[in-house]
Amino acid sequence: MDPKEVKSDLVLILDFGSQYTHLITRRIRSLSVFSLCISGTSPLKAITDLNPQVVILSGGPHSVHASDSPSFAAGFVEWAEANGVFVLGICYGLQLIVQRLGGVVKVGEKQEYGRMEIVVEKAKGLFGTKKVGDRQAVWMSHGDEVAKLPEGFEVVARSQQGSVAAVENHSKKFFGLQYHPEVTHSPEGMETLRYFLFDVCGITASWKMENILDEEIKVIKETVGPDAHVICALSGGVDSTVAATLVHKAIGERLHCVFVDNGLLRYRI
């Protein structure tokens, strides 16, 4: 079998502009699962080359009704279905799934922002550890709402105002949450993410931060080569310091750092 046909335990996040997108990445890595974040409008090949087992569509400030609203690449849904890839839409990501698969998203009459309670209507999939009727506090942030589900989808949770809060289609392996499970304002959100990744998707918790350090050092060595030198503009901030440290670990004294005073340094420590 071609190695590319075997999906990795990578969770790929497609970023549609939510302020919480990188928090999703960190939350998943805290579960010892490797996650990467790329633009939500990335070409399909950029996604398929990474060979993820799970794709998460982030939230965002957009409306699916706007002509310039971002969306995933053409062919994404067909690729995910054909390859058994699990897809989870969060907030705007859920609305994208519904709209692109034939459902209806409308401008919400009861727009929901902030802390809100949801009720579990079906204890399966995303809420496999819950019972019907269980309630939990979550963080909502949406104006549009789902009015009609695509064929094969079902509602598994609603907000206290009756809006769709979570949907599933097990045969397609598509799931959606209207709220943000990654933020601390959703106290049980991490439990939901953990159950989804491990019990629903079958992800293995085998990743450690050291893995990515080794991978990045290897990439740097291959890029620079055995004899070339590198100049690094070092400001003393987190980004440039981390970059310089990684390159130094990879090529040692062949790294030459040049300090750049950007005018934002502390006057006194």
N, C-alpha and C positions, 0 to 999 in steps of 0.2 A: 504494500500500500504506500502511496506517495505520502511523505510526512506531512505535507500541507493538508491532506485530507483528514488528519487527526487534529481536532480542535484543541487549542491550548486552554489553560485555565485563566486566560486573560479576560478581564472585564473591561470593555472599551466604552468610554463615555463620549457621546457626541454632544458638544457644547453649543447650546442655542442662546447663550448670553445671560444665563442666570447668575446672580451674585453668589449662589451656593454651589456652582458646578464643581469647583476645585475641592470644596468640602466633601462632596460625594466621593471624589477620588481618595481623599485622605481617610474617610470612614471605611471604605472598602479595604484599603491597605492595612488599616488597624485590625482587620479581621484575618490578616495574613494571606490576603489574596491580591495578586498583582493587578493594578488597574492603570489605564492610560487615558488621557483626555486629548481629543483632537476636535477640530472645528466640526460643527454639525452639518456644514455644507460641503464637507470633504468629498472628493470623487469616490465612487464605489470601490475602485481598485485600492485606494488607500485603506479602506476598511477591510476588504477581503484579504489583502496581503498580510494584515495583522492576525488573521485567522482566529478571531475571538470566539469564546463559547457563549458570552453574554454581551449584549449591547444595551447601554442605558441612554435614553434620550433625555437630556436635562430640561429643566424649566427655562423660562426666558421672559423678557418684557413684551413680547410681540403678541399679536392677535393673528390667528390663522386666517382671518378674513382680509387682512391687509394684502395688497398686491405684491408688496416687497417682503413679506414675511419669510424667514428662512425655513428650509425644509431639508430632509435627508435626500440623498441622490436617487435618481430614477433607477429602479431595479433593486433597491435595497430590500423591500418587502419580499420580493420573489427569491432573492438570494438567501435571506434569513430562513424562509420556509423550506427551501430546497436543502439547506445544510443543517437544519435542526438547531438553529441559533436562537437562544432565548432573548426576548426583547422586553425591556421595561421602560415605559414612558412615565416621566415625572412632571406633573403640572402641564406646562406647554407641550412637553413630549407626549403626554397622554392625548392631548387634543389633536396633535399631529397624526397620531396613530388612528384615532377615530375618523378624522376628516379624510386621510389618504386611503383608508380602507372602506370608504363608502358610508360612514355614519354622518351625523349632523352635529355641528358645534354652533351654539348661538350665543349672542351677547347676553350675559346673565342678568336676570331680573333681580336676583338676590346675590349681588357680588359679595364674595367672602374674602376677608383679609384678617389675618391674625389668628389667635388661638381659637380653636373650635372643636366640638366633639363630633366623632363619627360613630356610626353603629354598624356592626358586622351583620350582614344579611345572609352570607353563605360562608361557612367555615371550611374553606378549601384554598388551595393555591397560596396566595399571599397571606391568608389568615388561617393556615392549617393548625395553628396551636390555639385558636380561639373557638368560642362557641357562638352560635347565632344569638344575637342580642347583646353581645359584649360591646362595651363602649370604651373609647380611648380618646385622649386629647391629642390634637395634631395642629400643625401650623399651615394654614391656608393662605394663598396669595394669588387670587385669580379673578378676572372679570368675566371672561367667556366661560361657558359650561357646556357639558355634553347633553344634547337633547335627544339624540337617537344613536343607538349603538350599531356598529357594523354587524353583518350577519355572523353568527357564531360566538359573539361576545355576550357576556352576562355581567350584571352589576353584583359585586360582592360586598360593597359597603356604601353607605350614604351619609351625608352630613346631617346635622340636626335640623337643617333647613330643607332637607330632602334632595339636595343636589348629589349627583354621582361623585363618589369619593374614591372608588376603586373598581376596576373592571378586569376581566380575564377572558382569554380564549385558549384553552389548554391544547387543542389540536394544532393551532398555529404557534403556540408557545409565546403568545403576546400578552403582556400584562400592563396595567397602568394604574398610577396613583395620582389623584388630583392634588394631594398635599405633599409637603416636603418631609420625608422620613429622615433625612440626613441632619436636620437641625435639632438642637437640644430642646426646642419648644415642642417637639414631637417625642415625648419621653419613651414611647415604645417603638419608635421608628427604627432604631438599630436592631431590635428583635425581628422586625419585619424584614429588613434587609438581610439579616443573618439567615433567617428561615428560607427566604427566596433563593439566596445564593447556594446554600448548602443542601437544603432538603428538596427544593424544587428543581434547581438547575444542576445539582450534583457537582458543584465546584469543590476542589480540594484546597484546604488551608495549608499551603506548603511554601508560601513566599515569605521572604525576610528582606529587610532593607539592605542587608549586605549583598543580596543578589543583584540589585540594581547598581550598586557601587561597582561591583566586579564587571558588570556588563558595560557600564559607561567607561571605565578605565580601559577595557578591551577595545571599545570603539575608538577611543582617543589614540591608543597605540597604533591601531590599523590606519587611522586617518593621517597621523603625523609621519609615520614611518620610523625606521630605526636611526636615522641620522639627522633629520630636520630639526630646526629650532622653532620655538613659538614665542611670540610677544603677547603679553596679556596686559590690558589697560585695567589697573586695579584701583578702585575708588575707596575700598575699605568697607563697602556695604556688603550685605549678605550674599547677593547674587554673584558679584565679582570675586568675593573671597572663596565661596564654595567652588566656583569654576576654576580658580587658580589652584586650589587644594587638589581637586581631581586631576588636573593636568599635571601637577607636580608629582602626584603619586604614579602617574602613567609614564612620564618621561624624565622626571628628576631635574638635574641641573640644565637641561636643554630648554627649560622654561625661563623666560626673562620678563619679570613683572615691571611695569612702568606705573608709578603712582600718579593718579589724576585727581587733582583737587577740584571737585565739582561745585564748591561753594556751599555745600550742605553739611559739612562735617561739624561735629560738636566743638564749641569753643573751648569748653573745659569738660574733663571727665569727672 
